[in-house]
Amino acid sequence: MTEVNDIQRLTQEAAALLKEMIAVPSPSFKEDEVCTLICRWMKDRGIEHERIGNNIVAESVADPSRPTIMLCAHIDTVEASVDYSFDPYKPDYSVAAKIISDLTDMECGENDIVAGLGSNDDGASVVSMLAAYRHLQGKANMILALTCEEERSGKGGMTGLWPSLAPKVDFAIVGEPTGMRAAIAERGLLVIDARAYGISGHAARNEGKNALYIALEDIDRLRHYEFEKVSPIMGRVNINVTQIYAGSAHNVIPDQCDFVIDIRPTEQYTNEEILRELQGICKSDLIPRNLANLSSATEFDSPLIEAAEDLGIDTFSSPTTSDWMRITCDAVKMGPGESSRSHRKDEYVLLKEIHNGIETYTKYINHIFK
């Protein structure tokens, strides 16, 4: 069988598997059934693998003296949006095809798409990486890691898995919907719960110390604050105040005001450094929800960037987080589908995107392993 025909066959099988996965609800921390489905599918095709919790790991060794590349994608989903135009687990493909045609001005038939919750994020990457792994098994050093709990940053997914994989892995491709462009950087995430304290009093007598005003002063400082170090890839650290809460009655000076700060770090700062610097300019107490969601960037002289350039793959900086922040090796983020479809109603991926994903992953891995 020619490589072209093999990729076409793998595409059809990948799409069929993805439809089976969609039919199984698999929100974070409830991936047991979909993990069992994928393991059974792999076993039926003779793909040796290990199940670790609700993670699946397979390993191909062709030449122990050469580098090993990890293919990583997640099998969990977010909860389904309530306003789907079709059943997110049993899509009506005639309805889905019309929605896609209306949205994109592109003729799309029922056989051209896979629709439903998790089709784009991250099922398309899962099945495309699995297909590429099958195609190259025994010809390249690869580790396939299909992980759970990614959407909720659970400890049972890549966070717990990585320490055992790290000694074996030289490079990684993190599968997320990027239109098969290669993200060579992604911002981290630091969410801070801030609390300003004042003194309660009667508004009519202008008593007390208004915590809301203290919070507003801090918010204004944050609005105009700029971190000194600028990433050559991602630019400046982004800071946005997104929520604020205060007051119990119209005539009571609030003695407490809470607000939430959403920060998207770059590789120039650790989350601890950002927290210390912002606390230095704010009167409010700043409490981080999680300091582990780090930013990531591919090394400038990395073979991963060289491979993208040689193959004509566009590179960019991603504003979203992924399992990349949980691994320590050199990596890129790349997968079929589009980020704009994720976490929204009427999710879908095109069959041609899956085909392109399999083909591009195969070429990319071959280039790294040459």
C-alpha positions in Angstrom: 0.0 0.0 0.0 1.3 3.4 -0.9 1.9 6.0 1.8 -0.9 8.2 0.3 -3.4 5.3 0.5 -2.2 4.4 4.0 -2.8 8.0 5.2 -6.2 7.9 3.6 -7.1 4.6 5.3 -5.8 5.9 8.6 -7.9 9.1 8.2 -11.1 7.1 7.8 -10.3 4.9 10.8 -9.3 7.9 12.9 -12.7 9.6 12.1 -14.6 6.5 13.0 -12.8 6.2 16.3 -13.4 9.9 17.0 -17.2 9.4 16.5 -17.1 6.6 19.0 -15.2 8.8 21.5 -17.8 11.6 21.1 -20.6 9.2 22.0 -19.0 8.6 25.4 -19.3 11.6 27.8 -15.8 12.2 29.2 -15.6 15.4 31.2 -12.4 15.8 33.3 -12.2 13.3 36.2 -14.8 11.1 34.4 -12.7 9.6 31.6 -12.8 6.0 32.6 -15.2 4.8 29.9 -13.5 6.7 27.0 -10.1 5.5 28.2 -11.4 1.9 28.1 -12.8 2.5 24.6 -9.4 3.7 23.3 -7.5 1.0 25.0 -9.7 -1.7 23.5 -9.4 0.0 20.0 -5.6 -0.1 20.3 -5.5 -3.7 21.6 -7.7 -4.8 18.6 -5.1 -3.3 16.3 -2.1 -4.9 18.1 -0.8 -1.6 19.5 1.0 -2.3 22.7 0.3 0.2 25.4 0.0 0.7 29.2 -2.9 2.2 31.0 -1.9 4.4 34.0 -5.0 5.5 35.7 -7.0 7.1 32.9 -3.9 7.9 30.9 -2.6 5.7 28.0 1.1 5.4 27.1 2.6 3.6 24.2 6.3 3.4 23.2 8.1 2.8 19.9 11.9 2.3 19.9 13.6 2.2 16.5 17.1 3.3 17.4 18.0 3.8 21.1 20.9 6.1 20.1 18.5 8.7 18.5 16.2 11.2 20.2 12.7 10.3 21.3 9.7 12.5 20.6 6.5 12.4 22.7 3.1 12.9 21.1 0.7 14.2 23.8 -3.0 14.9 23.6 -5.8 14.8 26.1 -8.9 12.6 26.1 -11.1 14.7 28.5 -13.5 17.4 27.6 -15.2 20.4 29.2 -18.9 20.1 30.0 -21.3 20.4 27.1 -22.8 23.9 26.4 -26.5 24.0 26.9 -27.2 25.7 23.6 -26.0 23.0 21.2 -28.0 22.9 17.9 -27.7 19.1 18.0 -27.0 16.4 20.6 -23.3 16.9 21.5 -22.9 13.1 22.0 -25.1 12.0 19.0 -24.7 14.6 16.4 -27.3 15.1 13.6 -24.8 15.4 10.7 -27.3 17.0 8.3 -27.8 19.8 10.9 -24.1 20.1 11.6 -23.2 20.3 7.9 -25.6 23.1 7.4 -24.3 25.0 10.4 -20.7 24.7 9.1 -21.7 25.8 5.6 -23.6 28.8 7.1 -20.7 29.8 9.3 -17.9 29.4 6.8 -19.5 29.9 3.4 -18.0 26.5 2.5 -20.0 23.6 1.1 -19.8 20.8 3.6 -21.5 17.4 3.4 -22.3 15.0 6.2 -19.3 12.8 5.2 -16.8 15.7 5.4 -17.1 16.4 9.2 -17.0 14.9 12.6 -19.1 16.9 15.0 -19.8 16.8 18.7 -18.3 17.6 22.1 -14.6 17.0 22.1 -14.3 16.6 18.3 -12.1 19.6 17.9 -10.6 19.9 21.5 -9.0 17.5 21.8 -10.3 14.5 20.0 -8.9 15.4 16.5 -5.4 15.6 18.0 -5.9 12.3 19.9 -6.9 10.3 16.8 -4.4 12.0 14.4 -1.5 11.4 16.8 -2.6 7.8 17.3 -2.7 7.4 13.5 0.7 8.9 13.0 2.1 6.7 15.8 0.6 3.6 14.0 2.1 4.7 10.7 5.6 5.3 12.1 5.7 2.6 14.8 9.1 0.8 14.7 10.5 3.5 12.3 11.0 6.3 14.9 11.5 6.7 18.6 8.1 7.8 19.9 6.1 7.9 23.1 2.4 8.4 22.7 0.8 9.9 25.8 -3.0 10.3 25.8 -3.9 12.1 29.1 -6.8 12.8 31.3 -7.8 15.8 33.5 -6.1 18.4 31.2 -9.1 20.7 31.1 -9.2 21.0 34.9 -5.5 20.8 35.6 -6.0 17.6 37.5 -3.0 15.9 39.2 -3.9 12.5 37.7 -3.1 13.6 34.1 0.2 14.8 32.7 1.2 16.4 36.1 1.4 12.9 37.6 2.6 11.1 34.5 5.5 13.4 33.5 8.0 12.4 36.2 8.1 8.8 34.8 8.2 9.9 31.2 10.7 12.7 31.5 13.9 10.6 31.5 12.8 9.0 28.1 11.7 12.1 26.2 13.9 14.6 24.3 11.2 16.5 22.4 7.4 16.8 22.5 4.5 17.8 20.3 1.5 18.8 22.4 -1.7 18.2 20.4 -4.2 21.1 20.6 -6.3 22.7 17.8 -3.9 25.1 16.1 -4.8 24.6 12.4 -1.5 22.6 12.3 0.5 25.7 12.9 3.2 25.2 15.4 3.0 27.3 18.5 6.5 27.9 19.7 5.4 29.7 22.9 2.3 29.8 25.0 1.4 32.1 27.8 0.9 30.8 31.3 -2.1 31.5 33.6 -2.1 33.2 37.0 -5.4 33.9 38.6 -5.3 36.1 41.8 -8.1 36.7 44.3 -7.5 40.1 45.7 -9.1 41.5 48.9 -9.1 45.1 50.0 -9.9 45.9 53.6 -11.6 49.0 55.0 -13.8 50.0 58.0 -17.6 49.8 57.9 -19.7 52.9 58.6 -23.0 54.6 57.8 -23.0 56.2 54.4 -25.2 59.1 55.5 -22.6 60.2 58.1 -19.7 59.5 55.7 -18.2 57.2 58.3 -15.6 54.4 57.9 -13.0 53.7 55.3 -14.4 52.5 52.0 -12.7 49.2 50.9 -14.2 49.7 47.4 -12.2 52.8 46.9 -9.0 51.0 48.0 -9.7 48.3 45.5 -10.4 50.8 42.7 -7.0 52.5 43.4 -5.3 49.1 43.2 -7.2 48.3 40.0 -6.1 51.5 38.5 -2.5 50.8 39.4 -2.8 47.3 37.8 -4.4 48.8 34.7 -1.4 51.0 34.0 1.3 48.7 35.3 3.9 47.3 32.8 6.5 44.6 33.7 10.0 45.7 32.7 11.0 42.5 30.9 9.4 41.9 27.5 9.4 38.5 25.8 10.8 38.5 22.2 8.1 36.0 21.3 5.0 36.9 23.4 5.5 40.5 24.3 4.5 41.9 27.7 2.8 40.1 30.6 -1.0 40.7 30.2 -3.0 41.8 33.3 -6.8 42.2 33.4 -9.2 42.7 36.3 -12.2 40.6 35.4 -14.5 40.6 38.5 -15.3 42.8 41.5 -17.6 42.3 44.5 -18.4 44.7 47.4 -21.1 46.0 49.7 -24.1 44.6 51.6 -26.5 47.6 51.4 -26.8 51.0 49.8 -26.3 52.8 53.0 -23.3 50.9 54.4 -19.7 51.7 53.7 -18.1 48.4 52.6 -15.4 47.1 54.8 -14.3 44.5 52.3 -14.0 44.4 48.5 -12.9 41.4 46.5 -11.7 41.4 42.9 -10.1 38.9 40.5 -7.0 39.5 38.4 -6.4 37.4 35.3 -2.7 37.4 34.3 -1.2 35.8 31.3 2.6 35.4 32.0 5.4 35.1 29.5 8.6 33.0 29.9 10.4 36.1 31.3 8.9 35.7 34.7 7.9 33.0 37.1 4.4 33.2 38.6 6.0 33.8 42.1 8.0 36.8 40.7 4.8 38.3 39.2 2.9 37.8 42.5 5.7 39.5 44.5 5.9 42.4 42.1 2.2 43.1 42.0 1.8 42.8 45.8 4.5 45.5 46.0 2.2 48.0 44.3 -1.1 47.0 45.8 -2.6 47.7 49.2 -5.1 44.7 48.8 -4.0 41.2 49.8 -3.2 39.1 46.7 -3.9 35.4 47.0 -3.0 33.2 44.0 -5.2 30.3 43.1 -2.4 28.2 41.5 1.2 29.0 40.8 1.9 26.0 38.6 0.4 27.2 35.3 3.6 28.3 33.8 4.4 29.9 30.4 6.4 27.9 27.9 8.7 28.6 24.9 10.6 26.5 22.4 14.3 27.0 22.5 15.5 29.3 19.7 18.0 26.8 18.3 15.6 23.9 18.7 15.3 21.2 16.0 11.6 21.6 16.4 11.7 25.1 15.0 14.1 24.1 12.3 11.7 21.3 11.3 8.8 23.7 11.1 10.7 26.1 8.9 12.0 23.3 6.6 8.5 22.0 6.1 6.8 25.4 5.7 4.8 25.1 8.9 3.8 28.5 10.2 4.8 29.3 13.8 3.1 31.6 16.3 2.7 32.4 20.0 -0.4 30.9 21.6 -2.5 32.8 24.2 -4.0 29.6 25.6 -2.5 27.0 28.0 -2.2 23.3 27.6 -0.3 20.2 28.9 2.9 22.0 27.7 3.1 23.8 31.0 3.4 20.4 32.7 6.4 19.1 30.9 10.0 20.2 31.0 11.4 19.1 27.6 11.7 21.2 24.4 8.2 21.3 22.7 5.8 22.8 20.3 2.0 22.8 20.3 0.3 21.7 17.1 -2.8 19.9 16.1 -5.8 19.8 13.7 -8.9 21.9 14.2 -9.1 25.5 15.3 -8.9 27.0 18.8 -11.8 29.3 18.1 -14.2 26.3 18.1 -13.1 25.0 21.5 -15.4 25.3 24.6 -18.3 26.5 22.4 -21.5 25.0 21.1 -21.7 23.0 17.9 -18.0 21.8 18.0 -16.7 20.1 14.9 -13.6 19.2 12.9 -13.3 18.6 9.2 -12.2 15.2 7.8 -9.6 17.0 5.7 -8.2 18.6 8.9 -7.7 15.1 10.4 -6.0 14.0 7.2 -3.7 17.0 7.2 -3.0 16.4 10.9 -1.9 12.8 10.3 0.2 13.7 7.2 1.9 16.7 8.9 2.7 14.8 12.1 4.2 12.0 10.0 6.4 14.4 8.0 7.4 16.4 11.1 8.4 13.3 13.1 10.4 11.9 10.2 12.2 15.2 9.9 13.1 15.2 13.6 14.2 11.5 13.4 16.2 11.8 10.1 
